[in-house]
């Protein structure tokens, strides 16, 4: 009897174990698809989803407004008898290929669904999972991990997106993160879902801790990152899932934004203590689809808009070209006023523009009293220059004191012809600019020959050249003062305004400050003009220039040529005073430039210094005329004995007019007292 009872107990124990083993087997789900070719019966497809001939699961292609779903054909038990969600694990590799770099959408989901089909689901932002009516309804019982490539759910903005979200019964994500993975150094690296390259996902849910971990990364990285992109406590999952759920994917495209969504491989495991989905080997998966942009046609409205915009842009371009050509034509043509029609020696602006290569900076050779001087080619214009080059002085508008008055003076000065004057060939009026055309003087200015060139090369200007230059300048001033039909007062005689031609003959130039006088009349001015050191004492009293003030400047120039010293120096030095002191002490030849050594004519040196002192006399009535100066230098008349004169009265007048020490006056910037031309306007540099 006891033995029979034992046999019965053993029988019931075996039955219990068999049933428990069967129950455990039935509640565990595991599968792996290394591609889907030959497994069509295991996947339930709906909508646009299909399995391609090479084994890819295509959820949608790149046509508009599509939705596709693919679920495992059997339900998965996800709730235990103790009413807790079971652990599960899944891994899959996907590819998203957009229509273009800015026109992809809308994304796909991994979904837990109570049914294997989503018959009422909509496309676009609803991702083939829900629709406008049931979005957010607790009776949906769907949990989805969205891989979203378009932002702007429910606000109709449809911006480019690149994020992963956890959704409970709704397409509004309760947890959302930009797509990224953690590299070996623990740093976050962003990448694009719609990149056209294979991307692997690991999704693990741990039932006891209710924790969901999600890792996503490009398969080209090889090893799975150690740190998940999302690690989230999700107790709410119990309120969503039912006892049995279907697992799978949904995807959708929109009207203007569409992508092809592919799943290359998929594994899943649920039940047991810690289920782990089988590892997918990317090398054993079907080849990824080619990443080629879809050729999309344009609608009629888009084509019409493109044509209209192109037409408008073309018209605007043509108008711009016409305007530029018209403006350029205005720049190169003359607009003549009545008084200019019969004006002699007038050049065309476009010819001067071409001769100077458009007034380029590399053509600049200096600046004069009123503007900038450019070297030009006389071959390109009808020029009377004996050389193949000219000098074009471009006078700026703000330096002109009235175009009519200035041109009237240029008309008279243009008729000056002398071998010791720079030849003014003509001019051109263009807008507010006045262009003067001169002979080009190649050897530069006397100032350079006296100071700059010896410093650079050691070559000192010889005595014969100096004496001939002095006589040439005197001849030029004689022509201006006495031989031409009117009196021309230069008002700025100095070495930088004396140009030296190829035969070492001097040419007095830069008539920017010159004034014309009718013979027998006096010119009255109110502004002191000239250059400090060359200005006659009377200019500080009344500012009236005269032939005598030019003579004073010539006397300073003559002493400078002989001595090789500037007219003023630091302190109270003045060249005329210094030479006069040497004259009184009987050491006049001590003023000769020591760089000449003994290579000078003593008689000519005494003559030049005596004439220079006579011309520098503080009282204008004691100065000779240029006619007498010319005779003295050519030894046609004897030079009267130069009596000692004191400049104390001159210094006193300077103090009363300007205040302070005279030496301060000598150092005052010329721009504060005078209008000067500080550089040669035709120096060859």
C-alpha positions in Angstrom: 0.0 0.0 0.0 2.7 2.4 0.9 4.6 1.5 -2.2 1.6 2.3 -4.4 1.2 5.7 -2.8 4.8 6.5 -3.6 4.4 5.5 -7.2 1.4 7.9 -7.5 3.3 10.8 -6.0 6.2 10.3 -8.4 3.8 10.2 -11.4 2.2 13.6 -10.4 5.7 15.1 -9.9 6.8 14.1 -13.4 3.6 15.6 -14.9 4.2 18.9 -13.0 7.8 19.1 -14.2 6.8 18.4 -17.8 4.1 21.0 -17.7 6.5 23.6 -16.1 9.1 22.9 -18.7 6.5 23.2 -21.5 5.2 26.5 -19.9 8.7 27.9 -19.8 9.4 26.9 -23.4 6.1 28.5 -24.6 6.9 31.8 -22.7 10.4 32.2 -24.2 10.8 33.7 -27.7 14.1 33.8 -29.6 14.9 34.4 -33.3 17.6 35.8 -35.6 17.3 36.9 -39.2 20.7 37.4 -40.9 18.7 38.9 -43.8 15.1 38.0 -44.6 15.5 35.9 -47.8 13.7 32.6 -47.2 12.0 33.9 -44.0 9.0 35.6 -45.6 6.6 33.4 -43.7 8.0 34.5 -40.4 7.4 38.2 -41.1 3.9 39.7 -41.5 4.0 42.6 -43.9 1.5 45.4 -44.5 1.4 48.6 -46.6 4.5 49.4 -48.6 6.7 46.9 -46.8 8.3 44.1 -48.8 11.3 41.8 -48.8 13.7 42.5 -51.6 15.2 39.7 -53.8 18.6 40.1 -52.0 17.0 39.7 -48.6 16.5 43.2 -47.3 13.4 44.2 -45.4 12.2 47.4 -47.0 9.7 49.2 -44.9 9.2 52.1 -47.4 10.7 53.3 -50.6 11.2 57.0 -51.4 7.8 57.7 -52.9 5.5 60.2 -51.1 2.9 59.5 -48.4 3.7 55.9 -47.8 3.4 53.7 -44.6 4.7 50.2 -44.1 4.9 47.7 -41.2 6.7 44.4 -40.6 6.0 42.3 -37.4 7.2 38.9 -36.3 4.3 36.5 -37.1 3.9 35.2 -33.5 3.1 37.1 -30.4 5.6 37.4 -27.6 4.7 36.9 -23.9 5.8 40.0 -22.0 3.9 39.9 -18.7 4.7 37.3 -16.0 2.2 35.8 -13.7 3.3 38.3 -11.0 2.2 41.1 -13.3 5.6 42.4 -14.1 7.1 43.1 -17.6 9.5 40.4 -18.6 13.1 41.2 -19.6 13.7 41.3 -23.4 16.5 42.1 -25.7 16.7 42.9 -29.4 19.3 44.0 -32.0 18.9 45.1 -35.6 20.8 46.8 -38.4 19.1 49.4 -40.5 19.8 51.9 -43.4 17.9 55.1 -44.2 18.5 56.6 -47.6 17.0 60.1 -48.1 15.8 61.6 -51.4 18.4 64.3 -50.9 20.6 65.8 -48.2 17.8 68.2 -47.2 14.7 66.2 -48.2 14.5 63.0 -46.2 11.8 61.8 -43.9 10.0 60.8 -41.8 11.7 57.9 -40.0 10.7 54.5 -38.5 10.0 52.8 -35.2 10.7 49.6 -33.3 7.3 48.8 -31.8 5.5 46.6 -29.2 2.0 46.4 -30.5 -1.1 44.3 -29.4 -1.8 43.5 -33.1 0.5 42.7 -36.1 -1.0 45.3 -38.2 -1.7 49.1 -37.9 -4.6 49.4 -40.3 -5.7 52.9 -39.3 -2.2 54.3 -39.0 -1.2 57.4 -41.1 2.0 58.3 -42.9 4.3 61.3 -42.5 4.6 62.4 -38.8 2.6 59.5 -37.6 5.3 57.0 -38.8 2.7 54.3 -39.8 2.0 53.7 -36.1 -0.9 55.9 -35.1 -3.2 58.5 -36.5 -4.5 62.0 -35.6 -7.5 60.6 -33.8 -5.9 57.9 -31.5 -2.6 59.6 -30.8 -2.2 59.7 -27.1 -5.1 57.3 -26.4 -4.2 54.9 -23.4 -6.2 52.1 -25.1 -3.6 51.9 -27.9 -1.2 49.8 -25.7 1.7 50.5 -28.0 5.3 51.2 -27.0 7.7 52.5 -29.7 11.3 53.6 -30.0 11.2 56.2 -32.8 14.2 56.9 -35.1 13.0 60.3 -36.2 14.5 62.3 -39.1 12.0 65.1 -39.1 11.3 67.5 -36.3 8.1 69.4 -35.6 5.4 66.9 -34.6 2.0 68.6 -34.6 3.4 72.1 -35.4 3.5 71.6 -39.2 7.1 72.9 -39.4 8.7 69.7 -40.5 12.3 70.7 -39.7 15.2 68.4 -40.2 15.6 66.2 -37.2 18.0 63.5 -36.0 16.8 62.1 -32.7 15.6 58.9 -30.9 12.6 59.0 -28.6 10.7 56.7 -26.3 6.9 56.9 -26.9 4.1 55.5 -24.8 0.7 55.4 -26.7 1.7 58.6 -28.5 4.1 60.0 -31.1 5.1 62.7 -28.5 8.3 61.3 -27.0 8.5 61.3 -23.2 12.3 60.7 -23.5 14.2 62.1 -26.4 18.0 62.3 -27.2 20.0 63.5 -30.2 21.6 60.6 -32.1 25.1 59.9 -30.8 27.4 57.2 -29.4 30.1 57.3 -26.8 33.6 56.6 -28.1 36.5 54.9 -26.4 37.4 58.0 -24.5 33.8 58.5 -23.2 33.1 61.4 -25.5 29.9 61.8 -27.3 30.0 61.6 -31.1 27.1 62.8 -33.2 26.1 61.1 -36.5 23.2 61.1 -38.9 20.4 58.5 -39.0 19.7 59.3 -42.7 23.3 58.9 -43.8 22.8 55.9 -46.1 25.3 53.8 -44.1 24.4 50.7 -41.9 23.6 51.5 -38.3 23.2 48.9 -35.5 20.9 49.1 -32.5 20.9 47.3 -29.2 17.8 47.6 -27.1 17.7 45.8 -23.7 14.9 45.9 -21.1 15.6 44.6 -17.6 12.4 43.5 -15.9 13.5 43.4 -12.3 14.9 47.0 -12.4 12.5 48.3 -15.0 15.5 49.9 -16.8 15.7 50.3 -20.6 19.1 50.7 -22.2 19.5 51.8 -25.9 22.8 51.8 -27.8 23.0 53.0 -31.5 26.2 53.4 -33.6 27.4 53.0 -37.2 28.5 49.4 -37.9 31.8 50.7 -39.4 33.0 51.2 -35.8 33.0 47.4 -35.2 32.7 46.9 -31.4 29.6 48.0 -29.5 30.2 51.1 -27.3 30.3 50.4 -23.6 28.0 53.3 -22.6 24.4 53.3 -23.9 23.0 56.4 -25.5 19.8 56.1 -23.4 19.5 54.4 -20.0 16.1 55.1 -18.6 13.9 53.8 -15.7 10.5 53.1 -17.4 8.0 51.8 -14.9 5.2 53.1 -17.1 5.9 50.2 -19.5 3.7 47.9 -17.3 0.7 50.2 -18.0 1.2 49.9 -21.7 2.0 46.4 -22.7 -0.4 43.5 -22.5 0.3 39.9 -21.7 1.2 39.1 -25.3 2.5 41.7 -27.8 3.8 41.6 -31.3 7.2 43.0 -32.0 8.2 44.7 -35.3 8.8 47.9 -37.2 6.7 50.7 -38.7 7.9 53.5 -41.1 6.4 56.3 -43.2 7.2 59.1 -45.8 5.6 62.5 -46.3 4.4 64.5 -49.2 7.6 66.5 -49.8 10.0 64.6 -47.5 10.7 60.9 -48.0 13.4 58.3 -47.4 13.8 54.6 -48.1 13.9 52.6 -44.8 15.6 49.2 -44.7 16.2 46.6 -42.0 19.2 44.4 -42.9 19.1 42.0 -40.0 17.2 41.4 -36.7 17.4 39.3 -33.6 15.2 39.1 -30.5 15.1 37.3 -27.2 12.6 37.4 -24.3 12.0 35.3 -21.1 14.5 33.9 -18.7 16.6 35.8 -16.2 18.6 38.0 -18.5 17.8 37.3 -22.2 20.4 38.6 -24.7 19.5 38.9 -28.4 21.8 36.9 -30.7 24.7 38.8 -32.2 24.3 40.0 -35.8 27.4 39.7 -37.9 27.4 42.7 -40.4 29.6 40.7 -42.9 26.9 38.0 -43.1 24.0 40.4 -43.7 22.8 41.3 -47.3 24.7 44.1 -48.9 23.3 47.6 -48.0 21.3 49.3 -50.7 23.1 51.9 -52.9 23.0 55.4 -51.6 21.8 57.3 -54.7 19.6 60.3 -54.6 16.2 59.8 -56.2 15.6 61.8 -59.4 12.5 63.8 -58.5 10.6 65.9 -61.0 9.4 69.4 -60.3 5.8 70.5 -60.2 4.5 73.0 -62.6 4.3 75.7 -60.0 8.0 75.1 -59.0 9.1 75.2 -62.7 7.1 78.5 -63.2 8.7 80.0 -60.1 12.2 79.0 -61.3 11.5 80.5 -64.7 10.2 83.8 -63.2 13.1 84.2 -60.8 15.6 83.4 -63.6 14.0 86.0 -65.8 14.1 88.7 -63.1 17.7 87.9 -62.3 18.7 88.0 -66.0 16.9 91.4 -66.4 18.6 92.8 -63.3 22.0 91.5 -64.5 21.5 93.2 -67.9 20.5 96.4 -66.3 23.6 96.3 -64.1 25.9 95.7 -67.1 24.2 98.6 -69.0 24.6 100.9 -66.0 28.3 100.0 -65.5 29.0 100.6 -69.2 27.2 103.9 -69.1 29.1 105.0 -66.0 32.4 104.0 -67.5 31.6 105.9 -70.7 30.8 109.0 -68.6 34.2 108.6 -66.8 36.0 108.5 -70.1 34.2 111.2 -72.1 34.3 114.9 -71.7 31.2 117.0 -70.9 32.1 120.4 -72.2 30.9 123.7 -71.0 30.5 126.7 -73.3 33.9 128.3 -72.3 35.7 125.0 -73.0 34.7 124.5 -76.6 37.5 126.6 -78.1 40.0 126.0 -75.4 43.4 125.1 -76.8 45.6 122.2 -75.7 42.8 120.1 -74.3 43.3 116.3 -74.1 40.5 113.7 -74.0 40.1 112.0 -70.6 40.0 108.5 -72.0 43.3 109.1 -73.8 45.0 110.2 -70.5 43.3 107.3 -68.7 44.8 104.9 -71.2 48.2 106.6 -71.2 48.5 106.1 -67.4 46.9 102.6 -67.3 43.9 103.9 -65.5 45.9 106.1 -63.1 47.4 103.0 -61.4 49.4 103.4 -58.2 52.6 102.0 -59.9 52.4 105.0 -62.3 52.7 107.6 -59.5 56.0 109.5 -59.6 55.3 112.3 -57.1 52.9 114.9 -55.9 52.7 118.7 -56.5 51.0 121.6 -54.9 47.5 120.5 -55.8 47.5 116.8 -56.6 49.2 113.6 -57.7 51.5 113.1 -60.7 51.4 110.0 -62.9 53.9 108.9 -65.5 52.2 108.3 -68.9 52.9 107.2 -72.4 52.9 109.9 -75.0 52.6 107.3 -77.7 49.0 106.6 -76.7 47.9 110.2 -77.1 48.6 113.1 -79.5 51.4 114.7 -77.5 54.0 117.2 -78.5 56.5 115.6 -76.1 59.9 114.9 -77.7 60.2 111.8 -75.5 57.9 108.8 -75.3 56.7 109.7 -71.9 54.6 112.5 -70.3 53.7 113.5 -66.8 50.0 113.8 -66.0 49.1 115.8 -62.8 45.7 115.0 -61.5 44.3 117.8 -59.4 41.9 116.9 -56.7 38.5 118.7 -56.5 39.0 120.0 -52.9 42.2 121.8 -53.9 40.7 123.8 -56.7 39.8 127.5 -56.0 37.3 127.8 -58.8 37.6 125.9 -62.1 37.0 128.9 -64.3 39.6 131.1 -62.6 42.2 128.3 -62.5 41.7 127.3 -66.1 42.0 131.0 -67.2 45.4 131.0 -65.5 46.4 127.7 -67.0 45.5 129.1 -70.4 48.1 131.8 -70.0 50.7 129.6 -68.3 50.2 127.1 -71.1 51.6 129.6 -73.5 54.9 130.0 -71.5 57.8 128.5 -73.5 61.3 128.6 -72.3 64.1 126.0 -72.2 64.5 126.5 -68.4 60.7 126.0 -67.6 58.8 122.8 -67.5 56.6 122.7 -70.6 52.9 122.5 -69.9 51.5 120.6 -72.9 47.8 120.9 -72.1 45.0 119.9 -69.7 41.8 118.1 -69.5 38.6 118.8 -67.4 36.7 115.8 -66.3 33.9 116.4 -63.9 35.5 118.3 -61.0 39.0 117.0 -61.7 41.5 119.0 -63.7 44.4 117.1 -65.4 47.6 118.9 -66.4 49.9 117.3 -69.0 53.7 118.2 -68.8 56.9 117.0 -70.4 58.4 114.2 -68.4 61.7 115.1 -66.8 63.8 111.9 -66.2 66.6 113.0 -63.8 64.3 114.1 -61.0 64.6 117.2 -58.9 67.6 119.3 -57.7 66.8 118.5 -54.1 67.4 114.8 -54.8 70.7 115.5 -56.6 72.0 117.7 -53.7 71.0 115.4 -50.8 69.3 112.0 -51.5 71.5 110.7 -54.3 74.9 111.5 -52.5 73.6 109.7 -49.4 72.7 106.6 -51.5 75.6 106.4 -54.0 78.2 108.9 -52.8 78.1 110.7 -56.1 78.3 114.5 -55.4 76.9 117.0 -57.9 79.9 118.7 -59.6 80.6 122.4 -59.4 80.2 123.0 -63.1 76.8 121.4 -63.0 75.8 123.4 -60.0 76.8 126.7 -61.5 75.0 125.9 -64.8 71.9 125.0 -62.9 72.0 128.3 -61.0 72.3 130.3 -64.2 69.5 128.3 -65.8 67.1 128.9 -63.0 68.0 132.6 -63.1 67.2 132.6 -66.9 63.8 131.0 -66.3 62.9 133.5 -63.6 64.0 136.3 -65.9 61.6 135.1 -68.5 58.8 135.0 -66.0 59.4 138.4 -64.5 60.5 140.5 -67.5 60.5 138.8 -70.9 56.9 137.4 -71.2 53.9 139.5 -71.9 52.7 139.3 -68.3 54.6 139.1 -65.0 54.5 135.7 -63.5 55.3 135.3 -59.8 56.3 131.7 -59.1 56.0 132.0 -55.3 57.6 128.6 -54.5 61.1 128.6 -55.8 63.1 125.8 -54.1 65.2 122.8 -55.1 62.3 120.3 -55.2 60.6 122.5 -57.9 63.7 122.5 -60.1 63.7 119.5 -62.4 66.9 118.4 -64.2 66.6 117.0 -67.7 68.8 114.5 -69.5 71.4 117.2 -70.5 71.5 118.5 -66.8 69.7 121.6 -67.8 67.3 123.0 -65.0 63.6 123.3 -65.6 61.6 125.3 -63.1 58.3 123.7 -62.5 55.3 123.3 -60.3 53.3 126.5 -60.9 50.6 125.4 -58.5 51.1 128.6 -56.4 52.0 130.9 -59.3 50.1 134.2 -59.9 49.8 136.4 -63.0 50.3 140.2 -62.9 49.5 142.7 -65.6 52.5 144.9 -66.1 52.1 148.1 -64.1 49.7 146.5 -61.5 50.2 144.8 -58.2 48.6 141.6 -57.1 47.2 141.6 -53.6 46.8 138.4 -51.6 45.7 137.7 -48.1 47.2 134.3 -47.5 50.9 133.7 -46.8 52.1 131.1 -49.3 55.5 129.5 -50.0 57.9 127.2 -48.1 59.6 128.0 -44.8 63.2 129.1 -45.3 62.6 130.5 -48.8 60.0 133.1 -47.8 61.0 136.8 -48.0 60.6 138.8 -44.7 57.9 141.1 -46.2 55.6 138.1 -46.7 55.2 137.8 -42.9 54.0 141.4 -42.8 51.5 141.7 -45.6 51.5 138.4 -47.5 51.9 140.2 -50.8 54.1 138.3 -53.3 56.2 140.1 -55.8 59.1 139.7 -58.1 61.3 140.7 -55.2 60.0 137.8 -53.1 60.9 135.4 -55.9 64.4 137.0 -56.0 64.8 136.3 -52.3 63.8 132.7 -52.7 66.3 132.4 -55.6 69.1 133.9 -53.4 68.4 131.2 -50.8 68.4 128.6 -53.6 71.7 129.9 -54.9 73.4 129.8 -51.5 72.0 126.2 -51.0 73.4 125.1 -54.4 76.9 126.4 -53.4 77.0 125.2 -49.8 74.9 122.0 -50.1 73.1 123.0 -46.9 69.4 123.4 -46.2 68.2 127.0 -45.6 67.1 126.4 -42.1 68.4 124.0 -39.4 67.7 123.3 -35.8 67.8 126.3 -33.5 68.0 129.8 -35.0 70.3 128.9 -38.0 69.5 130.6 -41.3 71.7 130.0 -44.3 71.9 133.7 -45.3 72.9 134.8 -41.9 75.6 132.1 -41.8 77.1 133.0 -45.2 77.0 136.7 -44.2 79.0 136.0 -41.1 81.6 134.2 -43.2 81.7 137.2 -45.6 82.3 139.7 -42.8 85.1 137.5 -41.4 86.7 137.2 -44.8 86.1 133.5 -45.0 83.4 133.4 -47.6 84.8 130.3 -49.4 84.2 128.4 -46.2 80.5 128.3 -47.3 81.4 126.1 -50.3 80.1 122.5 -50.0 83.0 120.6 -48.3 82.1 117.5 -50.4 83.5 119.3 -53.4 86.9 119.4 -51.9 89.1 121.6 -54.2 87.1 120.7 -57.2 85.4 124.1 -57.7 86.2 127.5 -59.3 87.0 130.0 -56.6 86.1 133.0 -58.6 82.7 131.5 -59.7 82.1 130.5 -56.1 82.7 134.0 -54.8 80.5 135.4 -57.5 77.6 133.0 -56.7 77.8 133.6 -53.0 77.9 137.4 -53.4 74.8 137.3 -55.7 73.1 135.0 -53.3 73.7 137.3 -50.3 72.5 140.3 -52.4 69.3 138.5 -53.3 68.7 137.5 -49.7 68.8 141.1 -48.4 66.0 141.5 -45.7 64.9 144.8 -47.4 63.3 144.1 -50.8 64.5 147.5 -52.1 68.1 146.4 -51.9 67.6 143.2 -53.9 68.5 143.2 -57.6 66.0 142.3 -60.3 66.3 138.9 -62.1 67.6 140.9 -65.1 70.6 142.1 -63.0 71.1 138.7 -61.4 71.3 137.2 -64.9 73.9 139.8 -65.9 75.9 139.2 -62.7 76.1 135.5 -63.1 77.1 135.8 -66.8 79.7 138.5 -65.8 78.1 141.1 -67.9 77.9 143.4 -64.9 80.1 143.7 -61.8 78.4 142.6 -58.5 78.2 145.6 -56.1 79.9 145.1 -52.8 77.6 143.4 -50.3 77.4 145.4 -47.1 76.8 143.7 -43.8 73.1 143.6 -43.0 71.4 142.6 -39.8 68.3 140.4 -39.6 67.3 141.6 -36.1 64.5 143.6 -37.5 63.2 140.6 -39.4 63.3 138.4 -36.3 61.5 141.1 -34.3 58.7 141.2 -36.8 58.4 137.4 -36.8 58.1 137.4 -33.0 55.4 140.1 -33.0 53.5 138.3 -35.7 53.8 134.6 -34.6 55.0 135.0 -31.0 57.9 133.2 -29.3 61.4 132.4 -30.5 62.2 132.7 -34.2 63.6 129.2 -34.1 60.2 128.0 -33.2 58.9 129.7 -36.3 61.5 128.0 -38.4 60.3 124.6 -37.1 56.6 125.3 -37.5 54.9 122.8 -39.9 54.5 124.5 -43.2 50.9 123.3 -43.5 49.9 125.6 -40.6 51.2 128.7 -42.3 51.5 128.0 -46.0 50.1 126.2 -48.9 53.1 124.4 -50.3 54.1 121.8 -52.9 56.5 119.8 -50.9 57.6 117.3 -53.6 58.5 117.5 -57.2 55.6 116.8 -59.5 57.7 115.3 -62.3 60.5 113.6 -60.4 61.6 110.3 -62.0 61.6 107.8 -59.2 
